Amino acid sequence: MAQTEEIRGIGHRVRRVEDDRFIRGKGTYVDDVKLPGMLHMAILRSPYAHAIIRGIDTSRAEAHPGVVAVVTGELLAQHNLAWMPTLSYDTQAVLATDKVRFQGQEVAAVIAEDPYTAKDALELIEVDYEPLEPIVTPQRALEPDAPVIRTDKEGKTDNHIYDWETGDKEATDRAFAEADRIVALDTHYPRCHPAPLETCGCVADVNPATGQATIWMTSQAPHAIRTVFALVAGLPEEKIRIISPDIGGGFGNKVPVYPGYVVATAASLLLGRPVKWIEDRTENLISTGFARDFHMHGELALKADGTMTGLRSRSSPTRAPSTPTPSPQSSRWACSAS
Amino acid sequence: MEITVTVNGEPRTADVEPRMLLVHLIRETFGLTGTHIGCDTTSCGACTVLLDGVPVKSCTLFGVQADGRSVTTVEGLASGGELHPIQAAFKEHHGLQCGYCTPGMMLVGAALIERNPAPTEEEVRFAISGNICRCTGYMNIVKAIQAAAAARTGSGADESAA
């Protein structure tokens, strides 16, 4: 039997099983997955943060050599796939139908024989936008005359999403009432993006014979994603297999379900061929989950000798127009507050 | 147009669109997926390869610019079963986590120790300043490159490996 080194706990050297592949360039990240007959998808995104879509003309893109299909929200709506549930009991557009609700929102997708052609054809899609006032701060979002972003929600007349409180209010109030000194600070905890070195993407393969969907995805949460896919497609979970191959960093950015995954899967289902979608860096930065962006007010109750007796804080986080899944912190744009 | 590129020592011929990026030529046409794409904008260095021995970002060169030249990718670092000292050092010093930046980091490191057999920490940090790692921080990457330099010259300066 092989001798093992004595295990010393913290600081003990551990041989990682994946290193031998990685140092030889033999990792398998999602963009390394290549299937026979595979098509490539590129996504057209909104340049506006808030705009009505009056119409989308895809005819020139469809006629472009090498283009197999152009997918719009309207086409998805015919299959009841234009909106999807989130794991936070909300709904989210897969491809915009009525209007766009954040800059970079997915509006249409081109499926082509190769990625260069798919990107070329994006430029041939004409979208007729009617720009509306955008909201770029949580403060503006809560003003009574602010435009309502979630007009898709029946009866929604403002941009407020939720209030959430925690702590012992009575004890905190008492600490502040009895404090010798109170200091307060208004601050902004700025937005950051996890920016994993590998962007998001997937290869979706829906087998037309068996109906089995296999999706290779740079996902940190393959099980949660499978649940959402089952909900969107109305399929039992055993018909869906999500494979997370080697992941080029995630940091929370690869937890949510992004529309690109759903469009690629829908396209594979409709076309009967595997579809690959790999985001570029710009798409990753403008449209996937970011973090922080809290406008915060903090107060500290102190005794004369500096002993801290109470802490109170209020924060208005910038939030997505759709409550994202499943991490409440990493979200897609726009505003609300508590 | 038809081009011939020596890839990891072997001449390869391909008929490519003039606009095809070198990184796509390497990954898609030649099937060498160890070279990664991170930013598309020359910022992150995940796509770094050696062009005639010099590190370049293959997302910002066209494939046709490599015509008649020699390209080394991560797959060309080891010779036979033998790891290049830089690969052995990255493994030994935990110079990687997710592995995505690793090929670029190792190629930059390999080129550095080729021309500077005993780089200082500052020289290593300068050499990898065009390569981004999002997982580990750079401590162990720097350590690995210095250890590889020491191992290569047999100077025995690789104390941290002990």
Interface residues (C-beta under 8 A of the other chain):
Chain A: R16 E18 D19 D20 R21 F22 I23 R24 G25 K26 G27 T28 Y29 D31 D32 Y116 P194 A195 P196 L197 E198 T199 D246 I247 G248 G249 F251 I278 D280 R281 T282
Chain B: E17 R19 M20 R27 L32 T33 G34 T35 H36 I37 G38 C39 D40 T41 C44 A46 T73 V74 E75 L77 A78 L83 Q87 F90 K91 H94 L96 C98 G99 Y100 C101 T102 P103 M106 I132 C133 R134 C135
